[in-house]
Amino acid sequence: MNHPPARLILASLVAVAAALPTATPAAALEIPTIQIRLHDSDHLLLANPQVGVPFHPRITLFGSSKTTPVTGSVTVALLPDPACDEFGLTATGQLVNGVFDATSITEIPPTVYQPCISVSYGGDANFAPTSATKTFVVQKGVVTLTHAVHSLEPHQAVTSVALGATVHGWATVAYGGYTPTGSVVVRRFSDGACATPVASVALPVPFDGTVDNASSWTPTRTGTFAYGFAFEGDARYEPVAELCRSFVVSRAKPTFTENVLTSASGEAVADGSTVPTGIGYGQRVTLSGAAGPVAGKVWLDAFEDSGTCSGTPTSFGVTLTSAGTATGSFVGRSTPGEISYHARYEGNATYAAVTSTCLRLKVKSPVQSVLVETHAGNGHTPEATFPTGEPLHARVRVNVTGVAPTGKLTGRIYANGTCGSAPILTLSATGGADKDPVFSWPAGSVGRYSVRVEYGGDGSYLPKASDCWSYAITQADPDVATDVHDAAHAPVTGVMAGGSVHLAVSVSGVAGPASGMVTVRFFGNGTCSGVPAGSLDATLVAGRADVTGLTRTLAEGPYAFAWTYGGDGRYRASSGGCRSVVGLAAGATPPPPTAAPSKTAQVNPSPAPGSSFLPLESPAAAPSIDPRVSADPAATGDPAATIMPGSTAPLPSSGGPRAVAGASLGPDDADTVGATGALPVAALGVVGIGVVGLLGLVGVLTRRRRGA
């Protein structure tokens, strides 16, 4: 608030005192001494206030003895002119121990000026009223100038940078309550003592006091340089003399933007690759830097007995091209092991010396070949055709020069003859130079298959895959067993006249129980000749058919059953032998049992062409399959009728025993077959009514299966 000048206040106080009734004091009142000082906001003494620094008056009154405290009220006025004639701020308060802190009239000087402080004391019982004034000078403020040299990226203070780096000046002006209106002058110096200026810029102090990105600079040589920082000052603040900040520019560090190993054709070889012995590799490096193109020489080092670039290398120097690139090549390692490479740039006046990272190669001997062939069961002969259901295995040979290979073998089986698409089976085994058997697997269903084996390599040898080995799976030859059953399903060779019989058939083989249809024919003679007296198709269940649908009641005399199996997806069609049975007169003895007639037509697996371990490129096609034999359309007769012996009708082409078309029977898989393919009858006798003739032995099919 505004108040009257101090002289008016003093005149008012005198007038008030004159109007009071006078009293005769016992002794004259002492006039106290008034002390006027300025304190800052922390209550510290200020000799002279500064612009922007808050201050307030502190009044102290004391008598001559300084033992009697001065009490009463005091009025303090802070006036803006040295003559104390202007209106200003006032504060009135009670003295405490002779002191009054007039904090309510705190002033923050906005500029340089001379304020006046006027004090009026009203007196007390011991001290007379009095007054005093004092003039102060508000001086210019003092700023604090903080400075540094900053790099461009990252933006931080530095004392040294590499050649090619960009720097700039940075300063902060710390001040009081009013923003300076002056500028910060930033100068660049080509020396470290701020003696030789090369550029200068003056930047106004912003509100936050920070001057940044001042006078950006990219020195073009190494050495010591400096920035100078000064504050010019203004109406409120004193100037700050130039402060020098030096920094060092050292040689730049180049970067290997390319550091690769190369093959003979110039293609990059990945670090850590496994490569064959005896093959040389090159190294290509490219350097770049912030100070322009990198020039000079690079030394290329090859460490032939180390994977860590340690030891004594084979070295040669290469002068960098204008693009900063150097290339060179080395002789490869002749034995398995590790070899490593790095490059050393020797440096120049602009760029410092630097060494590249270490590149490493694993060197292994190549495998000459991996050979694979398929074998059947326990056999050890290469074959390309197998019946379904028969177990297979592979023989694998890894051909190398040197120590025996170890490692892993991976076999993949494909459902085609070209090792194409995804494998249907993947097998693993421990490797070796020659392994037989290895990778056992079932033959599978009919079709074309192939196998390829990959050798995974070891510490001495590289991985390698075999060629594709193709093989075929064909239908197997069935084993058919038959028995004549009586009404109780017991095997018999004869029954009393009036008894009933039927044929039981079992079909199986290497692929397990067969499925499909079996056709059974009944003959009124013991040789299965002529036209059958009855015929019936039966479905195999788990490889068996008890053909009760073709049950016949016998009179006295010889009879017989013949069969034809139609085949399925695993077994070929097949026709079998003749199973005889006798109708016996009362008291007669049935003939002795004979070996169960059976019929198989086994196709020998085809050996791979050429000698062992020659991969089969185009194996022979699978043998043709005999079409199924249909039921005889000429078969007649009531299945429940009694059949009389003696039929002599010719045997139709579709009935009776027959060989499998296209089958080749070798000496190891031979059936006893007549010229027409029918099973021969060893002997046959016929007796009259009441007399039992002893039937000749039915021809027995013999077969010696492979591997038995």
C-alpha positions in Angstrom: 0.0 0.0 0.0 1.1 3.6 -0.4 1.9 5.7 2.7 2.8 9.4 3.2 6.4 10.5 3.2 8.4 10.1 6.4 8.5 13.8 7.3 4.7 14.0 7.4 4.7 11.0 9.7 7.3 12.6 12.0 5.3 15.9 12.1 2.2 14.0 13.1 3.9 12.3 15.9 5.3 15.6 17.3 1.9 17.2 17.2 0.4 14.3 19.1 3.1 14.5 21.7 2.5 18.3 22.2 -1.2 17.8 22.8 -0.6 15.3 25.6 -0.7 16.6 29.2 2.8 17.3 30.4 4.3 15.6 33.4 7.4 16.3 35.2 9.7 13.3 34.8 11.9 12.2 37.6 14.7 12.4 35.2 15.1 13.1 31.5 14.2 10.1 29.1 17.0 8.7 27.1 16.8 8.8 23.3 17.6 5.3 22.0 19.8 4.5 19.1 18.1 3.1 15.9 20.0 0.6 13.8 18.6 -0.1 10.3 19.8 -3.2 8.4 18.7 -5.4 5.5 18.2 -9.2 5.7 17.6 -11.7 2.9 14.9 -14.4 3.0 17.1 -16.6 5.1 17.5 -13.7 7.6 21.1 -13.2 6.7 22.6 -9.8 6.7 22.9 -8.0 3.3 25.5 -5.3 3.0 23.9 -4.1 -0.3 20.9 -5.7 -1.9 21.0 -7.0 -5.5 18.5 -7.0 -8.3 16.3 -10.0 -8.0 17.4 -10.9 -4.5 14.6 -10.5 -1.9 15.3 -8.4 1.2 13.4 -6.8 4.2 14.3 -4.2 6.9 15.4 -5.3 10.4 15.2 -2.6 13.0 17.1 -2.7 16.3 16.8 -0.1 19.2 19.0 0.0 22.2 20.0 2.5 25.0 23.4 3.6 26.1 23.7 0.9 28.8 22.3 -1.8 26.5 20.9 -3.4 29.7 17.5 -1.9 29.6 15.5 -3.3 26.7 13.7 -0.8 24.5 10.0 -1.6 24.2 7.0 0.0 22.5 5.9 0.2 18.9 7.9 1.1 15.8 6.7 2.1 12.3 9.0 1.2 9.3 8.5 2.6 5.8 10.4 1.3 2.7 10.4 4.2 0.2 11.6 4.1 -3.4 13.7 7.3 -3.4 16.8 8.3 -1.5 15.1 11.5 -0.2 12.4 9.5 1.5 9.8 11.8 -0.2 7.9 9.1 -2.2 5.2 6.9 -1.0 6.2 3.3 -0.2 5.5 0.3 2.0 5.0 0.5 5.8 4.9 -1.9 8.6 4.1 -1.3 12.3 4.9 -3.7 15.1 6.1 -4.1 18.7 9.7 -4.3 19.6 10.8 -7.7 21.0 14.0 -7.3 23.0 14.5 -4.1 21.0 14.1 -5.9 17.6 11.5 -5.6 14.9 11.8 -7.8 11.7 9.7 -6.1 9.0 9.2 -9.2 6.8 5.8 -8.0 5.7 7.5 -5.4 3.5 9.9 -7.7 1.7 11.1 -6.3 -1.6 12.5 -8.0 -4.7 14.4 -5.3 -6.4 13.4 -5.2 -10.2 16.3 -3.0 -11.2 19.1 -0.8 -9.9 17.9 2.0 -7.6 18.4 3.7 -4.1 15.6 2.9 -1.6 15.1 4.8 1.6 14.1 3.2 4.9 12.4 5.5 7.5 11.9 4.4 11.1 9.6 6.1 13.8 9.8 5.0 17.4 6.9 6.1 19.7 8.8 5.8 23.0 8.2 4.0 26.3 8.7 4.6 30.1 12.4 4.7 29.7 13.1 5.9 26.2 11.9 9.0 24.4 10.3 8.8 20.9 12.7 9.2 18.0 13.1 8.5 14.3 15.8 7.7 11.7 16.3 7.1 8.0 18.9 5.2 5.9 19.5 5.0 2.2 20.7 1.8 0.4 21.9 1.1 -3.1 20.4 -1.9 -5.0 23.2 -3.2 -7.1 23.1 -5.3 -10.3 22.6 -9.0 -9.8 25.3 -11.6 -10.4 24.6 -14.6 -12.6 26.3 -18.0 -12.4 27.5 -19.2 -15.8 27.8 -23.0 -16.2 29.4 -24.2 -19.5 30.4 -27.4 -21.3 31.2 -28.9 -24.7 28.5 -31.4 -25.8 28.7 -34.1 -28.4 25.9 -34.3 -31.0 25.0 -38.0 -30.4 24.6 -38.9 -27.6 23.9 -35.4 -26.4 26.2 -35.2 -23.4 29.3 -33.4 -22.1 32.6 -34.5 -23.5 36.3 -33.6 -23.0 37.4 -35.6 -26.1 35.9 -36.8 -29.4 37.0 -38.7 -32.4 37.9 -36.9 -35.6 34.8 -36.4 -37.6 32.5 -36.0 -34.6 30.3 -32.9 -34.3 30.3 -30.8 -31.1 28.6 -27.6 -29.9 28.7 -25.3 -26.9 26.3 -25.5 -24.0 25.7 -23.0 -21.2 23.3 -22.3 -18.4 22.8 -18.9 -16.8 21.5 -19.1 -13.2 20.0 -15.8 -12.0 17.5 -14.3 -9.5 13.9 -13.5 -9.9 14.1 -11.6 -13.3 15.2 -13.1 -16.6 18.3 -11.5 -18.0 18.0 -9.5 -21.1 21.6 -9.9 -22.1 23.2 -12.5 -24.3 25.7 -15.3 -23.9 28.6 -15.0 -26.3 30.0 -18.4 -27.5 33.3 -18.4 -29.4 35.3 -21.2 -31.0 39.0 -21.4 -30.7 41.5 -23.4 -32.7 43.7 -24.0 -29.6 43.0 -25.3 -26.2 43.7 -22.0 -24.3 41.0 -19.8 -26.0 43.7 -17.7 -27.6 42.9 -18.0 -31.3 39.2 -17.5 -32.0 37.8 -18.8 -35.3 34.1 -18.1 -34.9 31.7 -16.3 -32.5 27.9 -16.1 -31.9 25.8 -14.2 -29.3 22.6 -15.9 -28.1 19.9 -14.4 -25.9 19.3 -16.0 -22.6 16.0 -17.9 -22.8 13.5 -18.1 -19.9 15.0 -21.3 -18.6 18.5 -19.9 -18.8 20.0 -22.7 -21.0 21.8 -22.0 -24.2 22.2 -25.2 -26.2 23.4 -26.3 -29.7 25.5 -23.2 -29.8 28.0 -22.9 -32.6 28.1 -26.5 -33.9 31.6 -27.6 -35.0 33.2 -30.5 -36.8 37.0 -30.2 -36.5 38.9 -31.4 -39.5 42.1 -32.3 -37.8 43.3 -33.9 -34.5 44.5 -31.7 -31.7 43.2 -29.5 -28.8 40.4 -27.0 -29.3 38.2 -24.9 -27.1 34.9 -23.0 -26.6 34.7 -19.7 -24.8 31.6 -18.6 -22.9 30.8 -15.1 -21.7 27.7 -13.2 -20.4 27.4 -9.7 -21.8 25.4 -8.3 -18.8 22.3 -6.0 -18.9 20.5 -3.4 -16.8 19.9 -5.9 -14.0 22.9 -8.2 -14.1 26.6 -7.8 -14.1 28.6 -9.3 -17.1 30.6 -12.5 -16.7 34.0 -12.7 -18.2 34.7 -15.4 -20.8 35.2 -18.9 -19.4 37.3 -21.3 -21.5 36.4 -25.0 -22.0 38.9 -27.1 -24.0 38.4 -30.5 -25.6 40.6 -32.9 -27.5 40.0 -34.3 -31.0 41.7 -37.7 -31.5 42.0 -40.0 -34.5 38.7 -41.5 -35.5 38.0 -45.2 -35.0 36.9 -46.8 -38.3 34.3 -49.5 -38.4 34.4 -52.8 -40.3 31.2 -52.5 -42.2 32.0 -55.8 -44.0 34.1 -58.7 -42.7 33.3 -62.0 -44.4 35.0 -65.1 -45.6 34.5 -66.0 -49.3 34.6 -69.1 -51.4 36.5 -69.4 -54.7 33.5 -68.0 -56.5 33.4 -64.9 -54.2 30.2 -66.0 -52.3 30.1 -65.3 -48.6 30.7 -68.2 -46.2 29.0 -67.9 -42.9 31.1 -67.6 -39.8 31.3 -70.9 -38.0 30.5 -72.9 -41.1 31.8 -76.5 -41.6 33.8 -76.8 -44.8 35.8 -79.5 -46.6 39.5 -80.0 -46.2 41.9 -78.8 -48.9 39.8 -75.9 -50.1 41.1 -72.3 -49.9 39.0 -69.4 -48.7 39.3 -65.7 -49.0 38.5 -62.7 -46.7 36.9 -59.5 -47.8 36.7 -56.4 -45.5 35.4 -52.9 -45.9 36.1 -50.0 -43.5 34.3 -46.7 -43.1 34.4 -43.9 -40.7 32.9 -40.5 -39.7 36.0 -38.6 -41.0 35.6 -39.6 -44.6 37.1 -42.5 -46.6 39.4 -44.8 -44.8 42.8 -45.2 -46.5 45.9 -47.2 -45.7 46.8 -50.9 -45.3 45.0 -53.9 -43.9 46.8 -57.0 -42.8 44.8 -60.2 -43.3 45.7 -63.0 -40.9 44.9 -66.7 -41.1 45.4 -68.9 -38.0 45.7 -72.4 -39.4 45.8 -74.2 -36.0 43.4 -72.1 -34.0 39.7 -71.4 -33.9 40.2 -68.3 -31.8 42.6 -66.2 -33.9 45.5 -66.9 -31.5 49.0 -68.0 -32.2 51.2 -67.1 -35.1 49.2 -66.4 -38.3 50.0 -66.4 -42.0 49.7 -62.8 -42.9 49.9 -60.5 -45.9 49.1 -56.8 -46.3 46.5 -55.3 -48.7 46.1 -51.6 -49.5 42.6 -50.4 -49.2 40.7 -49.3 -52.3 39.1 -45.9 -52.5 36.0 -47.5 -51.3 37.8 -48.8 -48.2 37.8 -52.5 -49.3 40.5 -55.1 -49.1 40.4 -58.7 -50.3 42.8 -61.7 -50.1 42.8 -65.5 -50.1 44.5 -68.3 -48.2 45.3 -71.9 -48.8 42.8 -74.2 -47.0 43.6 -76.6 -44.2 44.5 -80.2 -45.4 43.3 -82.1 -42.2 40.3 -81.8 -40.1 40.3 -79.2 -37.4 39.6 -75.4 -37.0 41.0 -72.4 -38.8 40.3 -68.7 -38.1 40.8 -65.3 -39.7 40.8 -61.7 -38.8 41.9 -58.3 -40.3 44.1 -55.6 -38.8 43.9 -52.0 -40.0 47.2 -50.3 -39.2 45.8 -46.7 -39.0 46.8 -43.4 -40.5 46.8 -39.7 -39.5 43.0 -39.6 -39.6 42.0 -43.1 -38.3 43.3 -45.2 -35.5 44.3 -48.8 -35.8 41.6 -51.4 -35.3 41.2 -55.2 -35.5 38.1 -57.0 -36.9 36.2 -59.7 -35.1 37.5 -63.3 -35.5 35.9 -65.5 -38.1 36.1 -69.3 -37.6 35.7 -72.3 -39.9 35.4 -76.0 -39.0 37.3 -78.1 -41.4 36.3 -81.7 -42.1 37.0 -84.3 -44.7 34.4 -85.0 -47.3 32.6 -88.3 -47.5 33.2 -90.0 -50.8 29.8 -91.7 -51.0 27.0 -93.1 -48.9 25.6 -96.3 -50.4 22.3 -97.9 -49.4 20.5 -101.1 -50.5 17.5 -103.0 -49.2 17.6 -106.6 -48.0 14.9 -109.1 -47.2 14.4 -110.6 -43.7 17.6 -112.0 -42.5 19.1 -112.0 -46.0 22.2 -110.1 -47.1 21.6 -109.7 -50.8 20.4 -106.5 -52.4 16.9 -106.8 -53.7 14.4 -104.4 -55.2 11.1 -106.4 -55.0 9.6 -107.8 -51.8 6.2 -109.4 -50.9 4.0 -107.4 -48.6 4.4 -108.2 -44.9 8.0 -109.3 -45.2 10.4 -107.4 -42.9 13.1 -105.4 -44.6 16.3 -103.8 -43.6 19.0 -101.7 -45.2 22.7 -102.0 -45.6 24.5 -98.7 -45.4 28.2 -98.1 -46.3 29.9 -94.7 -45.7 32.9 -94.6 -47.9 35.7 -92.4 -46.6 39.5 -92.0 -46.8 40.9 -92.0 -43.3 39.7 -93.0 -39.9 36.4 -94.9 -39.6 33.4 -92.6 -39.5 31.1 -92.3 -36.5 28.1 -90.2 -36.1 24.4 -90.7 -36.9 22.6 -92.3 -39.8 19.1 -91.1 -40.6 17.0 -93.2 -43.0 13.8 -91.9 -44.6 11.2 -94.1 -46.3 9.1 -92.6 -49.0 5.8 -93.9 -50.5 7.1 -93.4 -54.0 10.0 -94.4 -56.1 11.8 -91.1 -56.2 12.3 -90.1 -52.6 9.9 -87.2 -53.2 7.5 -85.3 -50.9 7.4 -86.1 -47.2 8.8 -89.4 -45.8 6.3 -91.8 -44.3 8.9 -93.2 -41.9 12.1 -91.7 -40.4 14.6 -94.0 -38.7 17.8 -93.3 -36.8 20.9 -95.4 -36.0 24.5 -95.0 -35.0 26.7 -94.7 -38.1 29.7 -96.7 -39.1 31.7 -97.6 -42.2 29.5 -100.6 -43.1 26.3 -101.5 -41.3 24.2 -104.5 -42.1 21.5 -104.8 -40.9 20.3 -101.3 -40.1 16.9 -99.6 -40.2 14.6 -102.6 -40.1 11.0 -101.9 -41.1 7.9 -103.8 -42.4 7.4 -104.1 -46.2 4.1 -102.3 -46.1 1.3 -102.4 -48.6 1.6 -103.0 -52.3 3.3 -100.2 -54.2 6.5 -98.4 -55.1 8.8 -97.2 -52.3 12.2 -95.6 -51.9 14.8 -95.0 -49.2 17.5 -92.4 -48.8 20.0 -92.4 -46.0 21.8 -89.3 -44.6 25.1 -89.5 -42.8 25.2 -86.7 -40.2 28.9 -86.4 -40.1 31.2 -86.4 -37.1 34.3 -84.6 -35.8 36.3 -85.6 -38.9 33.8 -85.9 -41.7 31.1 -83.8 -43.4 27.5 -84.9 -43.7 26.4 -86.6 -46.9 23.3 -88.2 -48.3 23.0 -91.3 -50.4 21.3 -91.6 -53.7 17.7 -92.6 -53.8 17.2 -96.4 -53.7 13.9 -97.6 -55.1 12.1 -100.9 -54.4 8.7 -102.4 -55.0 6.3 -104.2 -52.7 4.1 -106.9 -54.4 1.3 -109.1 -53.2 2.6 -112.1 -51.2 1.9 -115.7 -52.1 -0.7 -117.1 -49.6 -0.3 -120.3 -47.6 -3.7 -122.2 -47.8 -4.5 -125.1 -45.5 -7.7 -127.3 -45.8 -9.4 -130.0 -43.8 -12.6 -131.9 -44.4 -14.8 -131.6 -41.3 -17.7 -133.8 -40.2 -20.9 -132.5 -38.7 -19.0 -132.0 -35.4 -16.3 -129.9 -37.1 -13.7 -132.6 -36.5 -11.1 -133.2 -39.3 -11.9 -136.5 -41.1 -10.8 -138.6 -44.1 -14.0 -140.5 -44.2 -17.5 -140.8 -42.6 -20.0 -143.5 -42.4 -22.4 -143.5 -45.4 -25.2 -141.0 -44.6 -22.8 -138.7 -42.7 -22.3 -135.0 -43.7 -19.0 -133.2 -44.5 -17.8 -129.7 -45.4 -14.5 -128.1 -46.1 -12.6 -125.8 -43.7 -10.1 -123.4 -45.3 -7.4 -121.3 -43.7 -5.4 -118.6 -45.7 -2.4 -116.8 -44.2 1.2 -115.9 -45.0 4.0 -113.4 -44.3 1.4 -110.6 -44.0 -0.7 -112.4 -41.5 -4.3 -113.7 -41.9 -5.7 -113.1 -45.3 -9.1 -111.5 -46.2 -11.2 -111.8 -49.3 -13.2 -114.7 -50.8 -12.6 -118.4 -51.2 -14.6 -120.6 -53.7 -15.1 -124.2 -52.7 -16.2 -126.9 -55.2 -17.6 -130.4 -54.3 -17.0 -133.3 -56.6 -18.6 -136.7 -56.8 -15.3 -138.4 -57.2 -12.0 -138.5 -55.3 -9.9 -136.7 -57.9 -11.7 -133.3 -58.3 -12.2 -134.1 -62.0 -15.1 -133.3 -64.2 -17.9 -130.9 -63.4 -18.3 -130.1 -59.7 -21.5 -131.2 -58.1 -21.7 -128.0 -56.1 -19.9 -124.7 -55.6 -20.0 -121.9 -53.0 -18.2 -118.6 -52.3 -17.2 -117.9 -48.7 -15.8 -114.8 -47.0 -12.6 -115.3 -44.9 -12.8 -114.0 -41.4 -9.4 -113.6 -39.7 -8.1 -115.8 -42.5 -10.5 -118.7 -42.0 -13.8 -120.0 -43.5 -15.7 -123.0 -42.3 -17.7 -123.5 -45.5 -20.8 -125.2 -43.9 -22.9 -123.7 -46.6 -21.5 -126.4 -48.9 -22.3 -129.3 -46.5 -22.9 -132.7 -48.3 -24.3 -136.0 -47.1 -22.2 -138.9 -48.5 -23.1 -142.3 -49.8 -20.5 -145.1 -49.9 -17.6 -144.1 -52.2 -15.0 -141.4 -52.8 -15.7 -137.7 -52.9 -13.5 -134.6 -53.0 -13.3 -130.8 -52.4 -11.3 -128.3 -54.5 -10.8 -124.5 -53.7 -9.8 -121.3 -55.3 -8.7 -118.2 -53.3 -9.5 -114.9 -55.0 -6.7 -112.8 -53.3 -6.8 -109.4 -51.5 -4.6 -106.3 -51.2 -1.8 -108.3 -49.7 -2.0 -111.8 -51.2 -2.2 -113.0 -54.8 -5.1 -115.2 -56.0 -4.3 -118.9 -55.9 -5.9 -122.3 -56.7 -5.2 -125.2 -54.6 -5.1 -129.0 -54.4 -7.8 -131.7 -54.1 -9.0 -132.8 -50.6 -10.7 -136.3 -50.8 -13.1 -137.9 -48.4 -14.7 -141.4 -48.4 -18.2 -142.4 -47.6 -17.7 -145.7 -45.6 -19.8 -148.9 -45.5 -20.8 -150.2 -42.1 -17.7 -151.6 -40.3 -15.2 -150.1 -42.8 -12.1 -148.3 -41.6 -11.4 -144.8 -42.9 -8.2 -144.2 -44.8 -5.2 -142.8 -42.8 -4.8 -139.0 -42.7 -2.6 -137.5 -45.3 -0.5 -134.3 -45.1 -2.9 -131.4 -45.4 -2.9 -130.3 -49.0 -1.9 -126.7 -49.5 -1.0 -124.4 -52.3 1.4 -121.5 -52.5 2.9 -119.7 -55.5 5.9 -117.7 -54.2 7.5 -115.1 -56.4 11.2 -114.8 -55.8 12.3 -111.3 -54.8 14.2 -109.8 -57.7 17.9 -109.0 -56.9 19.1 -105.5 -57.7 20.8 -105.4 -61.1 24.6 -105.4 -61.0 26.8 -106.0 -58.1 26.2 -105.1 -54.5 26.2 -101.5 -53.4 25.4 -100.1 -56.8 22.4 -97.8 -56.2 19.3 -98.8 -58.1 18.3 -95.9 -60.3 15.3 -97.6 -62.1 14.4 -100.9 -60.5 12.3 -103.4 -62.4 8.6 -103.0 -62.2 6.7 -105.2 -59.8 5.6 -108.6 -61.2 2.1 -108.6 -62.5 -0.6 -110.0 -60.2 -2.8 -112.9 -61.1 -6.4 -111.8 -61.4 -8.8 -113.4 -59.0 -10.5 -116.7 -60.1 -14.2 -116.2 -60.2 -16.8 -118.8 -59.0 -17.5 -121.5 -61.6 -20.8 -120.5 -63.3 -21.3 -124.1 -64.4 -21.4 -125.4 -60.9 -24.8 -126.9 -60.1 -26.5 -129.0 -57.5 -28.4 -128.7 -54.3 -26.0 -128.1 -51.4 -28.1 -130.5 -49.3 -28.3 -133.2 -51.9 -26.5 -136.6 -51.6 -23.9 -136.7 -54.3 -23.0 -140.1 -56.0 -19.4 -140.8 -56.9 -18.3 -141.3 -60.5 -18.7 -138.1 -62.3 -16.4 -138.0 -65.4 -17.3 -134.6 -66.9 -14.2 -132.5 -68.1 -12.8 -129.9 -65.7 -13.7 -126.3 -66.8 -10.8 -123.8 -67.2 -12.0 -121.8 -64.2 -12.3 -124.7 -61.8 -10.0 -127.0 -60.0 -6.4 -126.5 -59.1 -4.3 -124.1 -61.2 -1.0 -122.3 -61.0 -0.7 -118.5 -60.5 -0.4 -116.7 -63.8 2.9 -115.0 -64.2 4.5 -116.7 -61.2 8.1 -117.9 -61.5 8.8 -120.9 -59.3 12.5 -121.2 -58.6 14.3 -124.2 -57.2 14.2 -122.8 -53.6 10.5 -122.1 -53.7 9.2 -125.0 -55.8 5.8 -126.7 -55.7 5.4 -130.2 -57.2 3.3 -129.2 -60.2 2.3 -131.3 -63.2 2.6 -130.3 -66.8 -0.8 -128.7 -66.8 -0.3 -127.0 -63.4 -2.7 -129.5 -61.6 -1.5 -131.3 -58.5 -0.7 -135.0 -59.3 -2.5 -137.8 -57.6 0.0 -140.4 -56.2 -2.4 -143.3 -56.2 -6.2 -143.9 -56.2 -8.2 -147.0 -55.6 -12.0 -147.5 -55.8 -13.8 -150.4 -54.0 -17.3 -151.7 -54.7 -20.3 -151.3 -52.5 -19.5 -152.8 -49.1 -15.8 -152.8 -49.7 -13.6 -149.8 -48.9 -11.0 -149.0 -51.5 -7.9 -147.4 -50.1 -7.5 -144.1 -51.8 -4.1 -143.2 -53.2 -2.2 -140.6 -51.4 -3.2 -137.1 -52.5 -0.2 -135.2 -54.0 1.4 -133.1 -51.3 2.5 -129.6 -52.1 5.9 -129.0 -50.7 7.5 -125.7 -50.4 10.8 -124.6 -48.9 10.4 -121.0 -47.8 13.2 -118.6 -48.0 15.2 -118.1 -44.8 13.8 -121.4 -43.3 
